Amino acid sequence: MRRESEAAWNHYNLAIVKTLPLYVALTVALTWPLAAGIARDVPGDLGDPLFTSWALAWDATHLGRGWWSANIFAPHPLALGYSEHFLPQALQAWPVYAATRNPILCYNLLFLSTFVLAAIGMYAFARELTGDDAAAFVAGLAFAFTPYRIASVPHLQVLSSAWMPFALLGFRRYFRTGRVAPLAGAAAAWVLQNLSCGYYLLFFSPIVLAFIAWELTRSNRWRDRRALVHVAIVCVVVAVATAPFLLPYIELRRLGFSPRSLAETRRFSADVYAYLTADPNLRFWGPIAQAWPHAEGVLFPGLTIAILAIVGAWRGDGKPEGLRCRNAERSRDPVAQAFRPAHGRWAALKGCATVI
């Protein structure tokens, strides 16, 4: 049994090693010619990317006392809290900044990494669920290169969603194996996701709690005291690790830094039409999916993944047991069979996000 487990783990690691270059190549192709001017150009526009580059440089050189009182809007305190603090991203890029002192290079490397890490994270999570390399590969494509991410190209914090699948992967492995190490990884990924983007702190945390509840139900562990204690500890640790980074924003409110008005919030909020509105920069869907274009109103997810899911469900006769892939034989796995033919074809597509 141990040899079989080690063999499966080695195959898993080898699959990731083989898949990583494909995701890197797709990222470079999708964002070309950014890689050619990686030390001097910025993707998207000259607004948010340049501001974020400054924030990364500030973070890399001013950690410690006075970090929140950045050198903008002087003499107002806690100026870094006027936007995202970008601490996890800055820590990722710190070695590069220390060696080059080039915030543009750091920003671009982080920008490209959001696609690669998101793809690898979802690949690992989907493979944990299905046991199939091809299905996992397509899931990585769908998560990292989905069309609505193109609308967020200037917003590094919104692109920084890679920790989501890693968090879910850790919880899934914990409930499957009972090992504490995956649970610790899930907690770390959850904290990193919270600190990488304030939006995801609010949007993703309820998903994590719902996923934990689902896993407790699926594995029939609501009466397992050990599992409940472990999950409770993780939730407390994540809350304690996140809270200090929320306090400056709360203090800004106390000092009179006003939030956006309700009218402004409505104007920059997505609605149901956003799911039928694509970013105009998409070559295929851009001119077609334009239900109601307006600022921050682009959430078109693409059709390919939805179609594949429907095909997988149909080939499984709509029965839940037809969708359980982990221990199924590959020849009888309907979802994997639905995904597998697309593997080689999509890997060669330069504009994969325009199709997905």
C-alpha positions as a Markdown table, in Angstrom:
| # | Residue | x | y | z |
|---|---|---|---|---|
| 1 | Met | 0.0 | 0.0 | 0.0 |
| 2 | Arg | 2.8 | 2.4 | 0.9 |
| 3 | Arg | 4.6 | 1.7 | -2.4 |
| 4 | Glu | 1.4 | 2.3 | -4.3 |
| 5 | Ser | 0.9 | 5.6 | -2.5 |
| 6 | Glu | 4.5 | 6.7 | -3.2 |
| 7 | Ala | 4.1 | 5.7 | -6.9 |
| 8 | Ala | 0.9 | 7.8 | -7.1 |
| 9 | Trp | 2.6 | 10.7 | -5.4 |
| 10 | Asn | 5.6 | 10.5 | -7.8 |
| 11 | His | 3.2 | 10.4 | -10.8 |
| 12 | Tyr | 1.4 | 13.4 | -9.4 |
| 13 | Asn | 4.6 | 15.4 | -9.1 |
| 14 | Leu | 5.8 | 14.3 | -12.5 |
| 15 | Ala | 2.5 | 15.4 | -14.0 |
| 16 | Ile | 2.8 | 18.9 | -12.5 |
| 17 | Val | 6.4 | 19.2 | -13.7 |
| 18 | Lys | 5.3 | 18.3 | -17.2 |
| 19 | Thr | 2.3 | 20.6 | -17.1 |
| 20 | Leu | 4.1 | 23.7 | -15.7 |
| 21 | Pro | 6.0 | 24.5 | -19.0 |
| 22 | Leu | 2.8 | 24.4 | -20.9 |
| 23 | Tyr | 1.1 | 26.9 | -18.6 |
| 24 | Val | 4.2 | 29.1 | -18.7 |
| 25 | Ala | 4.2 | 29.0 | -22.5 |
| 26 | Leu | 0.5 | 29.8 | -22.7 |
| 27 | Thr | 1.0 | 32.7 | -20.3 |
| 28 | Val | 3.8 | 34.2 | -22.3 |
| 29 | Ala | 1.9 | 33.7 | -25.6 |
| 30 | Leu | -1.3 | 35.2 | -24.2 |
| 31 | Thr | 0.5 | 38.3 | -22.8 |
| 32 | Trp | 3.0 | 38.8 | -25.7 |
| 33 | Pro | 4.9 | 41.0 | -26.3 |
| 34 | Leu | 5.1 | 41.8 | -22.5 |
| 35 | Ala | 7.9 | 39.2 | -22.1 |
| 36 | Ala | 10.0 | 41.0 | -24.7 |
| 37 | Gly | 10.0 | 44.2 | -22.6 |
| 38 | Ile | 9.6 | 42.7 | -19.2 |
| 39 | Ala | 11.9 | 45.1 | -17.5 |
| 40 | Arg | 10.4 | 48.3 | -18.9 |
| 41 | Asp | 6.8 | 47.8 | -20.2 |
| 42 | Val | 3.6 | 47.3 | -18.2 |
| 43 | Pro | 0.4 | 45.4 | -19.3 |
| 44 | Gly | -3.0 | 47.1 | -19.5 |
| 45 | Asp | -2.6 | 50.8 | -19.0 |
| 46 | Leu | -0.4 | 53.3 | -17.2 |
| 47 | Gly | -2.7 | 53.8 | -14.2 |
| 48 | Asp | -3.0 | 50.9 | -11.8 |
| 49 | Pro | 0.1 | 49.0 | -12.9 |
| 50 | Leu | 2.4 | 51.9 | -12.2 |
| 51 | Phe | 0.7 | 52.6 | -8.8 |
| 52 | Thr | 1.1 | 48.9 | -7.9 |
| 53 | Ser | 4.7 | 49.0 | -9.0 |
| 54 | Trp | 5.3 | 51.9 | -6.5 |
| 55 | Ala | 3.4 | 50.0 | -3.8 |
| 56 | Leu | 5.6 | 47.0 | -4.3 |
| 57 | Ala | 8.8 | 49.1 | -4.1 |
| 58 | Trp | 7.5 | 50.8 | -0.9 |
| 59 | Asp | 6.7 | 47.4 | 0.6 |
| 60 | Ala | 10.1 | 46.0 | -0.3 |
| 61 | Thr | 12.0 | 48.8 | 1.4 |
| 62 | His | 9.8 | 50.0 | 4.3 |
| 63 | Leu | 8.6 | 47.0 | 6.2 |
| 64 | Gly | 8.4 | 47.6 | 9.9 |
| 65 | Arg | 7.4 | 50.7 | 11.8 |
| 66 | Gly | 5.9 | 53.4 | 9.6 |
| 67 | Trp | 5.0 | 50.9 | 6.8 |
| 68 | Trp | 1.4 | 52.0 | 6.6 |
| 69 | Ser | 2.2 | 55.7 | 6.4 |
| 70 | Ala | 3.5 | 55.7 | 2.9 |
| 71 | Asn | 5.1 | 58.7 | 1.2 |
| 72 | Ile | 2.0 | 59.8 | -0.6 |
| 73 | Phe | -0.7 | 62.2 | 0.5 |
| 74 | Ala | 1.5 | 63.6 | 3.2 |
| 75 | Pro | 0.9 | 64.4 | 6.0 |
| 76 | His | -2.1 | 62.1 | 6.1 |
| 77 | Pro | -1.4 | 58.9 | 8.1 |
| 78 | Leu | -2.0 | 55.3 | 6.9 |
| 79 | Ala | -1.8 | 56.3 | 3.3 |
| 80 | Leu | -1.0 | 52.8 | 2.2 |
| 81 | Gly | -4.4 | 51.8 | 3.4 |
| 82 | Tyr | -6.0 | 54.0 | 0.7 |
| 83 | Ser | -5.7 | 51.0 | -1.5 |
| 84 | Glu | -4.5 | 47.4 | -1.3 |
| 85 | His | -1.3 | 46.9 | 0.6 |
| 86 | Phe | 0.1 | 44.2 | -1.7 |
| 87 | Leu | 2.3 | 42.7 | 1.0 |
| 88 | Pro | 2.1 | 39.0 | -0.2 |
| 89 | Gln | 2.9 | 40.1 | -3.7 |
| 90 | Ala | 5.8 | 42.2 | -2.5 |
| 91 | Leu | 7.2 | 39.4 | -0.4 |
| 92 | Gln | 7.1 | 37.1 | -3.5 |
| 93 | Ala | 9.0 | 39.7 | -5.6 |
| 94 | Trp | 11.4 | 40.9 | -2.8 |
| 95 | Pro | 14.4 | 38.8 | -3.9 |
| 96 | Val | 14.1 | 40.2 | -7.5 |
| 97 | Tyr | 13.7 | 43.8 | -6.2 |
| 98 | Ala | 16.6 | 43.4 | -3.8 |
| 99 | Ala | 18.8 | 42.3 | -6.8 |
| 100 | Thr | 17.6 | 44.7 | -9.4 |
| 101 | Arg | 15.8 | 47.6 | -7.7 |
| 102 | Asn | 13.4 | 47.5 | -10.7 |
| 103 | Pro | 9.8 | 47.7 | -9.6 |
| 104 | Ile | 8.5 | 47.3 | -13.2 |
| 105 | Leu | 10.3 | 44.0 | -13.6 |
| 106 | Cys | 8.9 | 42.8 | -10.2 |
| 107 | Tyr | 5.4 | 43.9 | -11.3 |
| 108 | Asn | 5.6 | 42.0 | -14.6 |
| 109 | Leu | 7.0 | 38.9 | -13.0 |
| 110 | Leu | 4.1 | 38.9 | -10.5 |
| 111 | Phe | 1.6 | 39.6 | -13.2 |
| 112 | Leu | 2.8 | 36.6 | -15.3 |
| 113 | Ser | 3.0 | 34.4 | -12.2 |
| 114 | Thr | -0.7 | 35.0 | -11.4 |
| 115 | Phe | -1.7 | 33.0 | -14.5 |
| 116 | Val | 0.9 | 30.2 | -14.0 |
| 117 | Leu | 0.2 | 29.8 | -10.3 |
| 118 | Ala | -3.6 | 29.9 | -10.8 |
| 119 | Ala | -3.3 | 27.2 | -13.5 |
| 120 | Ile | -1.1 | 25.0 | -11.4 |
| 121 | Gly | -3.2 | 25.4 | -8.3 |
| 122 | Met | -6.4 | 24.5 | -10.1 |
| 123 | Tyr | -4.6 | 21.6 | -11.9 |
| 124 | Ala | -3.6 | 20.2 | -8.5 |
| 125 | Phe | -7.1 | 20.7 | -7.0 |
| 126 | Ala | -8.9 | 19.2 | -10.1 |
| 127 | Arg | -6.6 | 16.3 | -10.2 |
| 128 | Glu | -7.2 | 15.6 | -6.5 |
| 129 | Leu | -11.0 | 15.5 | -7.3 |
| 130 | Thr | -10.9 | 13.5 | -10.5 |
| 131 | Gly | -7.6 | 11.6 | -10.6 |
| 132 | Asp | -7.3 | 12.5 | -14.3 |
| 133 | Asp | -4.5 | 14.5 | -15.8 |
| 134 | Ala | -6.4 | 15.7 | -18.9 |
| 135 | Ala | -9.4 | 17.0 | -16.9 |
| 136 | Ala | -7.0 | 18.7 | -14.5 |
| 137 | Phe | -5.2 | 20.4 | -17.3 |
| 138 | Val | -8.3 | 21.8 | -18.8 |
| 139 | Ala | -9.5 | 22.9 | -15.3 |
| 140 | Gly | -6.2 | 24.8 | -14.9 |
| 141 | Leu | -6.8 | 26.5 | -18.3 |
| 142 | Ala | -10.3 | 27.4 | -17.4 |
| 143 | Phe | -9.4 | 29.0 | -14.0 |
| 144 | Ala | -6.2 | 30.8 | -15.1 |
| 145 | Phe | -7.3 | 32.0 | -18.6 |
| 146 | Thr | -11.0 | 32.6 | -18.2 |
| 147 | Pro | -12.2 | 35.6 | -20.2 |
| 148 | Tyr | -13.2 | 37.8 | -17.3 |
| 149 | Arg | -9.6 | 37.8 | -16.1 |
| 150 | Ile | -8.7 | 39.8 | -19.2 |
| 151 | Ala | -10.8 | 42.7 | -18.0 |
| 152 | Ser | -8.7 | 42.7 | -14.8 |
| 153 | Val | -5.3 | 42.9 | -16.5 |
| 154 | Pro | -4.5 | 46.2 | -14.9 |
| 155 | His | -5.5 | 45.0 | -11.4 |
| 156 | Leu | -2.8 | 42.8 | -10.0 |
| 157 | Gln | -4.8 | 42.2 | -6.8 |
| 158 | Val | -7.8 | 40.8 | -8.7 |
| 159 | Leu | -5.6 | 38.6 | -10.8 |
| 160 | Ser | -4.0 | 37.2 | -7.5 |
| 161 | Ser | -6.5 | 34.4 | -7.1 |
| 162 | Ala | -4.1 | 31.5 | -7.2 |
| 163 | Trp | -4.3 | 30.7 | -3.5 |
| 164 | Met | -7.9 | 29.7 | -3.8 |
| 165 | Pro | -7.5 | 26.3 | -5.3 |
| 166 | Phe | -4.5 | 25.6 | -3.0 |
| 167 | Ala | -6.6 | 26.3 | 0.0 |
| 168 | Leu | -9.4 | 24.0 | -1.2 |
| 169 | Leu | -6.8 | 21.4 | -2.1 |
| 170 | Gly | -5.4 | 21.4 | 1.4 |
| 171 | Phe | -8.9 | 21.0 | 3.0 |
| 172 | Arg | -9.8 | 18.3 | 0.6 |
| 173 | Arg | -6.6 | 16.3 | 1.3 |
| 174 | Tyr | -7.1 | 16.7 | 5.1 |
| 175 | Phe | -10.6 | 15.3 | 5.0 |
| 176 | Arg | -9.4 | 12.5 | 2.7 |
| 177 | Thr | -6.3 | 11.5 | 4.6 |
| 178 | Gly | -6.7 | 13.0 | 8.1 |
| 179 | Arg | -3.1 | 14.4 | 7.9 |
| 180 | Val | -2.4 | 17.8 | 9.5 |
| 181 | Ala | 0.1 | 18.9 | 7.0 |
| 182 | Pro | -2.4 | 19.6 | 4.2 |
| 183 | Leu | -4.6 | 21.4 | 6.7 |
| 184 | Ala | -1.7 | 23.7 | 7.6 |
| 185 | Gly | -1.2 | 24.3 | 3.9 |
| 186 | Ala | -4.8 | 25.2 | 3.5 |
| 187 | Ala | -4.6 | 27.7 | 6.4 |
| 188 | Ala | -1.5 | 29.3 | 4.9 |
| 189 | Ala | -3.1 | 29.6 | 1.4 |
| 190 | Trp | -6.3 | 31.0 | 2.9 |
| 191 | Val | -4.3 | 33.7 | 4.8 |
| 192 | Leu | -2.3 | 34.6 | 1.7 |
| 193 | Gln | -5.5 | 34.9 | -0.4 |
| 194 | Asn | -7.1 | 37.1 | 2.3 |
| 195 | Leu | -4.0 | 39.4 | 2.2 |
| 196 | Ser | -3.6 | 39.4 | -1.6 |
| 197 | Cys | -6.9 | 41.0 | -2.4 |
| 198 | Gly | -9.5 | 42.6 | -0.1 |
| 199 | Tyr | -12.3 | 41.6 | -2.5 |
| 200 | Tyr | -11.4 | 37.9 | -2.1 |
| 201 | Leu | -11.2 | 38.2 | 1.6 |
| 202 | Leu | -14.9 | 39.0 | 1.5 |
| 203 | Phe | -15.9 | 36.8 | -1.4 |
| 204 | Phe | -13.8 | 33.7 | -1.0 |
| 205 | Ser | -14.0 | 33.2 | 2.8 |
| 206 | Pro | -17.6 | 32.2 | 2.7 |
| 207 | Ile | -16.8 | 29.7 | 0.0 |
| 208 | Val | -14.1 | 28.2 | 2.1 |
| 209 | Leu | -16.5 | 27.8 | 5.0 |
| 210 | Ala | -19.2 | 26.3 | 2.7 |
| 211 | Phe | -16.5 | 23.9 | 1.3 |
| 212 | Ile | -15.5 | 22.8 | 4.8 |
| 213 | Ala | -19.2 | 22.2 | 5.7 |
| 214 | Trp | -19.6 | 20.2 | 2.5 |
| 215 | Glu | -16.5 | 18.0 | 3.2 |
| 216 | Leu | -17.7 | 17.4 | 6.8 |
| 217 | Thr | -21.0 | 16.3 | 5.4 |
| 218 | Arg | -19.5 | 14.2 | 2.6 |
| 219 | Ser | -17.1 | 12.4 | 4.9 |
| 220 | Asn | -19.7 | 12.1 | 7.7 |
| 221 | Arg | -17.5 | 13.9 | 10.2 |
| 222 | Trp | -19.8 | 16.3 | 12.0 |
| 223 | Arg | -19.4 | 14.1 | 15.1 |
| 224 | Asp | -15.6 | 13.7 | 14.6 |
| 225 | Arg | -14.3 | 15.8 | 17.5 |
| 226 | Arg | -10.7 | 15.7 | 16.2 |
| 227 | Ala | -11.8 | 17.1 | 12.7 |
| 228 | Leu | -14.0 | 19.7 | 14.3 |
| 229 | Val | -11.3 | 20.9 | 16.6 |
| 230 | His | -8.7 | 21.0 | 13.8 |
| 231 | Val | -11.1 | 23.0 | 11.6 |
| 232 | Ala | -11.9 | 25.4 | 14.4 |
| 233 | Ile | -8.2 | 26.0 | 15.1 |
| 234 | Val | -7.6 | 26.8 | 11.4 |
| 235 | Cys | -10.5 | 29.3 | 11.3 |
| 236 | Val | -9.1 | 31.0 | 14.4 |
| 237 | Val | -5.6 | 31.1 | 13.1 |
| 238 | Val | -6.7 | 32.5 | 9.8 |
| 239 | Ala | -8.8 | 35.2 | 11.5 |
| 240 | Val | -6.0 | 36.1 | 13.9 |
| 241 | Ala | -3.5 | 36.3 | 11.0 |
| 242 | Thr | -5.8 | 38.5 | 8.9 |
| 243 | Ala | -7.2 | 40.8 | 11.5 |
| 244 | Pro | -4.0 | 43.0 | 12.0 |
| 245 | Phe | -4.2 | 44.0 | 8.3 |
| 246 | Leu | -7.8 | 45.1 | 8.7 |
| 247 | Leu | -7.2 | 47.4 | 11.6 |
| 248 | Pro | -5.5 | 50.3 | 9.6 |
| 249 | Tyr | -8.5 | 50.3 | 7.3 |
| 250 | Ile | -10.9 | 50.5 | 10.2 |
| 251 | Glu | -8.8 | 53.3 | 11.7 |
| 252 | Leu | -9.0 | 55.3 | 8.4 |
| 253 | Arg | -12.8 | 55.1 | 8.7 |
| 254 | Arg | -12.5 | 56.5 | 12.2 |
| 255 | Leu | -10.3 | 59.3 | 11.0 |
| 256 | Gly | -12.9 | 60.3 | 8.5 |
| 257 | Phe | -11.7 | 58.6 | 5.3 |
| 258 | Ser | -15.1 | 58.2 | 3.7 |
| 259 | Pro | -16.1 | 55.0 | 1.8 |
| 260 | Arg | -17.6 | 55.1 | -1.7 |
| 261 | Ser | -21.1 | 56.4 | -1.9 |
| 262 | Leu | -24.0 | 54.0 | -2.7 |
| 263 | Ala | -24.5 | 55.7 | -6.1 |
| 264 | Glu | -20.8 | 55.2 | -7.0 |
| 265 | Thr | -20.9 | 51.6 | -5.8 |
| 266 | Arg | -23.8 | 50.9 | -8.0 |
| 267 | Arg | -22.2 | 52.5 | -10.9 |
| 268 | Phe | -19.1 | 50.3 | -10.6 |
| 269 | Ser | -20.9 | 47.1 | -9.7 |
| 270 | Ala | -21.6 | 44.2 | -12.0 |
| 271 | Asp | -25.1 | 42.9 | -12.6 |
| 272 | Val | -26.6 | 39.9 | -14.3 |
| 273 | Tyr | -25.9 | 41.4 | -17.7 |
| 274 | Ala | -22.2 | 41.2 | -16.9 |
| 275 | Tyr | -22.2 | 37.5 | -17.4 |
| 276 | Leu | -23.2 | 38.1 | -21.0 |
| 277 | Thr | -20.6 | 41.0 | -21.5 |
| 278 | Ala | -17.1 | 40.2 | -22.5 |
| 279 | Asp | -14.0 | 42.4 | -22.5 |
| 280 | Pro | -13.7 | 44.1 | -25.9 |
| 281 | Asn | -10.0 | 43.1 | -26.1 |
| 282 | Leu | -11.0 | 39.4 | -26.5 |
| 283 | Arg | -10.5 | 38.6 | -30.2 |
| 284 | Phe | -13.5 | 36.2 | -30.5 |
| 285 | Trp | -16.0 | 37.0 | -27.8 |
| 286 | Gly | -15.2 | 40.7 | -27.5 |
| 287 | Pro | -17.3 | 41.9 | -30.4 |
| 288 | Ile | -20.1 | 39.3 | -29.8 |
| 289 | Ala | -20.8 | 39.2 | -26.1 |
| 290 | Gln | -21.7 | 42.8 | -25.4 |
| 291 | Ala | -25.1 | 42.7 | -23.5 |
| 292 | Trp | -24.5 | 45.9 | -21.5 |
| 293 | Pro | -20.9 | 47.2 | -21.5 |
| 294 | His | -20.1 | 49.6 | -18.7 |
| 295 | Ala | -17.2 | 50.1 | -16.2 |
| 296 | Glu | -16.5 | 47.0 | -14.1 |
| 297 | Gly | -19.3 | 45.2 | -15.8 |
| 298 | Val | -17.5 | 42.4 | -17.5 |
| 299 | Leu | -18.0 | 38.8 | -16.1 |
| 300 | Phe | -18.4 | 36.7 | -19.2 |
| 301 | Pro | -17.0 | 33.3 | -18.2 |
| 302 | Gly | -16.9 | 31.7 | -21.7 |
| 303 | Leu | -18.8 | 28.7 | -23.0 |
| 304 | Thr | -16.3 | 25.9 | -23.4 |
| 305 | Ile | -16.1 | 24.8 | -19.8 |
| 306 | Ala | -19.9 | 25.0 | -19.4 |
| 307 | Ile | -20.3 | 22.9 | -22.5 |
| 308 | Leu | -17.8 | 20.3 | -21.3 |
| 309 | Ala | -19.5 | 20.1 | -17.9 |
| 310 | Ile | -22.8 | 19.5 | -19.6 |
| 311 | Val | -21.3 | 16.9 | -21.8 |
| 312 | Gly | -19.7 | 15.2 | -18.8 |
| 313 | Ala | -23.0 | 15.1 | -16.9 |
| 314 | Trp | -24.8 | 13.8 | -20.0 |
| 315 | Arg | -22.3 | 11.0 | -20.6 |
| 316 | Gly | -22.7 | 10.1 | -16.9 |
| 317 | Asp | -26.5 | 9.8 | -17.4 |
| 318 | Gly | -27.0 | 12.6 | -14.9 |
| 319 | Lys | -26.3 | 10.2 | -12.0 |
| 320 | Pro | -24.0 | 11.3 | -9.2 |
| 321 | Glu | -22.0 | 8.1 | -9.3 |
| 322 | Gly | -21.3 | 8.8 | -13.0 |
| 323 | Leu | -19.3 | 11.9 | -12.0 |
| 324 | Arg | -17.1 | 10.3 | -9.3 |
| 325 | Cys | -13.7 | 10.1 | -11.0 |
| 326 | Arg | -11.2 | 9.4 | -8.3 |
| 327 | Asn | -11.4 | 5.6 | -8.2 |
| 328 | Ala | -13.0 | 5.1 | -11.6 |
| 329 | Glu | -11.4 | 3.4 | -14.5 |
| 330 | Arg | -10.2 | 6.0 | -17.0 |
| 331 | Ser | -12.1 | 4.3 | -19.8 |
| 332 | Arg | -15.4 | 4.7 | -17.8 |
| 333 | Asp | -14.8 | 8.2 | -16.5 |
| 334 | Pro | -17.3 | 10.4 | -18.3 |
| 335 | Val | -16.0 | 13.8 | -17.2 |
| 336 | Ala | -12.4 | 12.8 | -18.0 |
| 337 | Gln | -13.5 | 11.4 | -21.3 |
| 338 | Ala | -15.2 | 14.7 | -22.1 |
| 339 | Phe | -12.1 | 16.7 | -21.2 |
| 340 | Arg | -9.4 | 14.4 | -22.7 |
| 341 | Pro | -9.9 | 15.1 | -26.4 |
| 342 | Ala | -9.4 | 18.8 | -25.8 |
| 343 | His | -6.0 | 18.4 | -24.1 |
| 344 | Gly | -3.7 | 18.5 | -27.1 |
| 345 | Arg | -5.8 | 20.8 | -29.1 |
| 346 | Trp | -6.0 | 23.6 | -26.5 |
| 347 | Ala | -2.4 | 23.4 | -25.5 |
| 348 | Ala | -1.4 | 24.7 | -28.9 |
| 349 | Leu | -3.8 | 27.7 | -28.9 |
| 350 | Lys | -2.1 | 31.0 | -28.4 |
| 351 | Gly | -5.3 | 32.9 | -27.6 |
| 352 | Cys | -6.8 | 30.2 | -25.3 |
| 353 | Ala | -8.7 | 32.8 | -23.2 |
| 354 | Thr | -10.6 | 34.0 | -26.3 |
| 355 | Val | -12.0 | 30.5 | -26.7 |
| 356 | Ile | -12.6 | 29.4 | -23.1 |
